[in-house]
Amino acid sequence: MLYRMYTEGIYIEVHLVMEAENLPMGTSRNVIIDHEGTINPDYYVVLAGHIDSWDVGQGVMDDAGGCFVSYHASLVLNRMGLKARRTVRNIWFTGEEFGIYGGNDYYRRHKEDAIKYQLMLESDLGTFDPMGIGFTGSQKATCIMELIVGLTAAINTTELVVANEGEDVNMWSGVGVPTGSLYSDTTKYFWFHHTAGDTLEVEEPDTLDRITALLAAVAYVTADISVNLALV
């Protein structure tokens, strides 16, 4: 609306009131939950979100929803008795909203073991209608991931797009680790992003179920296949 008014030559004056304040630094911690693998338990597929949020909202969409679906994907595997050869690791990063503190700290502590990470997958663009997975990796790894995502045709989440949108994990692509994110319909994302509207009412239970199913399938297959996606 403002842009249309501007292009029509209307003079616009905006009065902006900022009530944010910087508080003293404090200690926060990443949350790590492992669904341990059977053959190579010290090799990982990571499903992630971040646990901090913007202060004016409740942080449900950004990013409690991402934590919810990543955790429940592992919970589904556990309840079904499905154990892959590698460990499926949930990480709820902290400090993303204020400088990716948790993501950068985890990377600093573990980057020397990059070869042990099969996939780093984050959900941080809302938990809306899922369409597939965003992925960054080699050409061969991309082809493999396309086949894996194709296994979810029953829930219509088979799209694989080239994307590197996980703030807490995208640095891993620089050391050869395949990274990715949930690919969903983000049309309404900025309706709620960093606003007081980011509440539980944004979420749809059926949509969360489909996202959980997608992440569970992708995590299990990538954790169980014999090929190392970082080496192909």
C-alpha positions as semicolon CSV with decimal commas, in nm:
position;residue;x (nm);y (nm);z (nm)
1;M;0,000;0,000;0,000
2;L;0,279;0,239;0,093
3;Y;0,465;0,161;-0,228
4;R;0,154;0,227;-0,439
5;M;0,104;0,558;-0,263
6;Y;0,470;0,647;-0,322
7;T;0,454;0,566;-0,694
8;E;0,146;0,789;-0,721
9;G;0,348;1,080;-0,587
10;I;0,183;1,095;-0,247
11;Y;0,409;1,228;0,030
12;I;0,442;0,970;0,307
13;E;0,564;1,034;0,658
14;V;0,606;0,740;0,895
15;H;0,635;0,774;1,272
16;L;0,808;0,462;1,406
17;V;0,822;0,383;1,777
18;M;1,085;0,126;1,878
19;E;1,053;-0,030;2,223
20;A;1,331;-0,289;2,193
21;E;1,616;-0,286;2,442
22;N;1,942;-0,472;2,478
23;L;1,965;-0,680;2,793
24;P;2,287;-0,817;2,948
25;M;2,444;-1,121;2,785
26;G;2,350;-1,454;2,939
27;T;2,417;-1,825;2,897
28;S;2,198;-2,035;2,672
29;R;2,249;-2,388;2,547
30;N;2,168;-2,601;2,245
31;V;1,942;-2,900;2,310
32;I;2,064;-3,227;2,155
33;I;1,859;-3,548;2,139
34;D;1,996;-3,862;1,972
35;H;1,804;-4,153;1,821
36;E;2,108;-4,378;1,819
37;G;2,212;-4,570;1,510
38;T;2,290;-4,941;1,504
39;I;2,607;-4,972;1,295
40;N;2,761;-4,625;1,284
41;P;2,618;-4,445;1,589
42;D;2,886;-4,173;1,573
43;Y;2,771;-4,073;1,223
44;Y;2,473;-3,840;1,198
45;V;2,171;-3,713;1,015
46;V;2,066;-3,390;1,185
47;L;1,712;-3,253;1,207
48;A;1,713;-2,905;1,354
49;G;1,521;-2,597;1,457
50;H;1,598;-2,313;1,696
51;I;1,449;-2,248;2,039
52;D;1,479;-1,871;2,069
53;S;1,218;-1,636;1,922
54;W;1,142;-1,271;1,864
55;D;1,018;-1,096;2,175
56;V;0,688;-0,955;2,047
57;G;0,543;-1,296;1,956
58;Q;0,516;-1,638;2,114
59;G;0,761;-1,787;1,866
60;V;0,534;-2,073;1,764
61;M;0,601;-2,052;1,391
62;D;0,955;-1,916;1,435
63;D;1,069;-2,154;1,546
64;A;0,889;-2,380;1,793
65;G;0,719;-2,542;1,493
66;G;1,056;-2,637;1,347
67;C;1,164;-2,791;1,677
68;F;0,831;-2,972;1,707
69;V;0,843;-3,146;1,369
70;S;1,213;-3,237;1,396
71;Y;1,163;-3,393;1,739
72;H;0,845;-3,575;1,643
73;A;1,008;-3,716;1,330
74;S;1,259;-3,892;1,556
75;L;0,980;-3,986;1,796
76;V;0,793;-4,155;1,509
77;L;1,102;-4,361;1,423
78;N;1,144;-4,458;1,787
79;R;0,781;-4,563;1,832
80;M;0,789;-4,764;1,509
81;G;1,106;-4,939;1,623
82;L;1,300;-4,813;1,321
83;K;1,672;-4,777;1,386
84;A;1,899;-4,670;1,102
85;R;2,268;-4,748;1,076
86;R;2,351;-4,384;1,159
87;T;2,221;-4,175;1,447
88;V;1,935;-3,932;1,382
89;R;2,024;-3,628;1,591
90;N;1,781;-3,351;1,685
91;I;1,941;-3,016;1,760
92;W;1,742;-2,723;1,892
93;F;1,986;-2,439;1,840
94;T;1,986;-2,133;2,061
95;G;2,066;-1,769;1,983
96;E;1,967;-1,781;1,615
97;E;1,768;-1,459;1,631
98;F;2,064;-1,267;1,773
99;G;2,353;-1,389;1,564
100;I;2,337;-1,767;1,511
101;Y;2,529;-1,820;1,835
102;G;2,422;-2,179;1,889
103;G;2,471;-2,282;1,526
104;N;2,814;-2,127;1,503
105;D;2,923;-2,275;1,834
106;Y;2,814;-2,625;1,731
107;Y;2,996;-2,583;1,400
108;R;3,312;-2,467;1,577
109;R;3,306;-2,767;1,811
110;H;3,230;-3,032;1,549
111;K;3,354;-2,913;1,208
112;E;3,662;-3,139;1,230
113;D;3,420;-3,433;1,220
114;A;3,239;-3,304;0,910
115;I;3,285;-3,637;0,733
116;K;3,057;-3,795;0,994
117;Y;2,761;-3,579;0,897
118;Q;2,541;-3,730;0,628
119;L;2,288;-3,445;0,619
120;M;2,212;-3,127;0,816
121;L;1,844;-3,042;0,772
122;E;1,670;-2,746;0,937
123;S;1,313;-2,619;0,950
124;D;1,309;-2,241;1,005
125;L;1,071;-2,091;0,749
126;G;0,745;-2,176;0,916
127;T;0,561;-2,505;0,922
128;F;0,314;-2,455;0,642
129;D;0,189;-2,693;0,370
130;P;0,494;-2,910;0,287
131;M;0,601;-2,963;-0,074
132;G;0,936;-3,135;-0,029
133;I;1,294;-3,060;0,066
134;G;1,539;-2,782;-0,019
135;F;1,885;-2,931;-0,066
136;T;2,246;-2,831;-0,131
137;G;2,500;-3,099;-0,219
138;S;2,694;-3,254;-0,504
139;Q;2,521;-3,351;-0,827
140;K;2,522;-3,720;-0,730
141;A;2,399;-3,644;-0,379
142;T;2,120;-3,434;-0,528
143;C;2,014;-3,722;-0,752
144;I;2,008;-3,958;-0,453
145;M;1,806;-3,712;-0,247
146;E;1,561;-3,671;-0,534
147;L;1,495;-4,045;-0,521
148;I;1,460;-4,039;-0,143
149;V;1,213;-3,751;-0,142
150;G;1,025;-3,928;-0,422
151;L;0,938;-4,202;-0,173
152;T;0,691;-3,963;-0,005
153;A;0,447;-3,952;-0,297
154;A;0,165;-4,075;-0,072
155;I;0,168;-3,743;0,113
156;N;0,252;-3,534;-0,195
157;T;0,588;-3,399;-0,074
158;T;0,814;-3,512;-0,357
159;E;0,969;-3,183;-0,473
160;L;1,343;-3,130;-0,438
161;V;1,473;-2,778;-0,494
162;V;1,822;-2,632;-0,470
163;A;1,815;-2,424;-0,152
164;N;2,042;-2,346;0,142
165;E;1,811;-2,167;0,383
166;G;1,891;-2,313;0,724
167;E;2,063;-2,031;0,914
168;D;2,200;-2,265;1,178
169;V;2,333;-2,528;0,936
170;N;2,421;-2,363;0,606
171;M;2,784;-2,307;0,710
172;W;2,833;-2,685;0,691
173;S;2,803;-2,682;0,314
174;G;3,140;-2,503;0,307
175;V;3,308;-2,816;0,444
176;G;3,129;-3,056;0,213
177;V;2,832;-3,158;0,427
178;P;2,499;-3,175;0,241
179;T;2,253;-2,929;0,392
180;G;1,887;-2,863;0,347
181;S;1,561;-2,726;0,476
182;L;1,192;-2,795;0,475
183;Y;1,043;-2,674;0,146
184;S;0,689;-2,556;0,205
185;D;0,436;-2,298;0,094
186;T;0,569;-1,983;0,263
187;T;0,311;-1,748;0,109
188;K;0,185;-1,650;0,455
189;Y;0,518;-1,664;0,635
190;F;0,574;-1,289;0,652
191;W;0,219;-1,234;0,769
192;F;0,338;-1,362;1,107
193;H;0,719;-1,344;1,102
194;H;0,851;-1,156;1,409
195;T;0,508;-1,024;1,500
196;A;0,261;-1,067;1,785
197;G;0,062;-1,284;1,543
198;D;0,314;-1,569;1,571
199;T;0,093;-1,777;1,799
200;L;-0,039;-2,133;1,814
201;E;-0,333;-2,037;1,594
202;V;-0,093;-2,026;1,296
203;E;-0,039;-2,403;1,311
204;E;-0,255;-2,672;1,149
205;P;-0,236;-3,021;1,306
206;D;-0,274;-3,207;0,975
207;T;0,004;-2,998;0,821
208;L;0,235;-3,070;1,113
209;D;0,162;-3,442;1,070
210;R;0,259;-3,432;0,702
211;I;0,579;-3,240;0,774
212;T;0,665;-3,488;1,049
213;A;0,607;-3,779;0,812
214;L;0,825;-3,618;0,544
215;L;1,113;-3,550;0,782
216;A;1,088;-3,895;0,940
217;A;1,106;-4,065;0,599
218;V;1,395;-3,852;0,473
219;A;1,589;-3,883;0,799
220;Y;1,549;-4,260;0,821
221;V;1,646;-4,337;0,462
222;T;1,944;-4,098;0,453
223;A;2,061;-4,235;0,788
224;D;2,029;-4,596;0,673
225;I;2,170;-4,599;0,318
226;S;2,522;-4,732;0,269
227;V;2,649;-4,439;0,062
228;N;2,801;-4,132;0,230
229;L;2,637;-3,828;0,069
230;A;2,934;-3,607;0,160
231;L;3,167;-3,824;-0,051
232;V;2,972;-3,882;-0,373
